[in-house]
Amino acid sequence: MVPVAYVVQEMTVRLGAVTRRGHAEMVWGRYGPFWGAFSLFDLVVTNILTLVTEFIGITTGMKLFGVPPAS
């Protein structure tokens, strides 16, 4: 997943540098309000799920070292 995330972020940065517009603005302008809203909703859900899985990984890693989870 790391190479995919790197490539996507790099393409988005280059797109913004060339067009002087953000990713959401480009999606909204080219594909309309439905896909613009869908893209933003998808981004929020994906970020929340990524945050949850990172906390699960931290908790599991701490258990390997004998650190009890915080209550």
C-alpha positions in Angstrom: 0.0 0.0 0.0 2.9 2.4 0.6 3.9 2.6 -3.1 0.3 3.2 -4.1 -0.2 5.9 -1.5 3.1 7.6 -2.5 2.1 7.6 -6.2 -1.4 9.0 -5.6 -0.1 11.8 -3.3 2.7 12.7 -5.7 0.2 12.9 -8.6 -2.2 15.1 -6.5 0.6 17.4 -5.5 1.8 17.8 -9.1 -1.7 18.3 -10.3 -2.2 21.1 -7.8 1.2 22.7 -8.6 0.4 22.9 -12.3 -3.3 23.9 -12.2 -3.2 25.9 -8.9 -6.4 24.1 -7.9 -6.9 21.4 -5.2 -7.9 17.8 -5.8 -11.5 18.3 -4.5 -11.9 21.5 -6.7 -10.7 19.6 -9.8 -13.1 16.7 -9.1 -16.0 19.0 -8.4 -15.4 21.1 -11.5 -14.8 18.3 -13.9 -17.3 15.6 -12.8 -20.0 17.6 -11.0 -21.4 17.9 -7.5 -22.4 14.3 -7.1 -18.9 12.9 -7.7 -17.3 15.8 -5.8 -19.4 15.1 -2.7 -18.8 11.4 -3.1 -15.0 12.0 -3.3 -15.1 14.1 -0.2 -17.3 11.6 1.7 -15.0 8.7 0.6 -11.9 10.6 1.8 -13.4 11.2 5.2 -14.5 7.6 5.7 -11.1 6.3 4.5 -9.2 8.6 6.9 -11.4 7.5 9.8 -10.9 3.8 9.0 -7.1 4.4 8.6 -7.0 6.1 12.0 -8.9 3.2 13.7 -6.6 0.6 12.2 -3.5 2.5 13.3 -4.8 2.5 16.9 -5.5 -1.2 16.6 -2.0 -1.8 15.4 -0.5 0.3 18.2 -2.5 -1.6 20.8 -1.5 -5.0 19.3 2.2 -3.9 19.2 2.1 -2.7 22.8 0.6 -6.1 23.9 3.6 -7.8 22.4 5.8 -5.9 24.8 3.5 -6.6 27.7 2.1 -3.1 28.0 -1.6 -3.3 29.1 -4.1 -1.3 27.1 -5.2 2.0 28.6 -8.7 2.0 30.1 
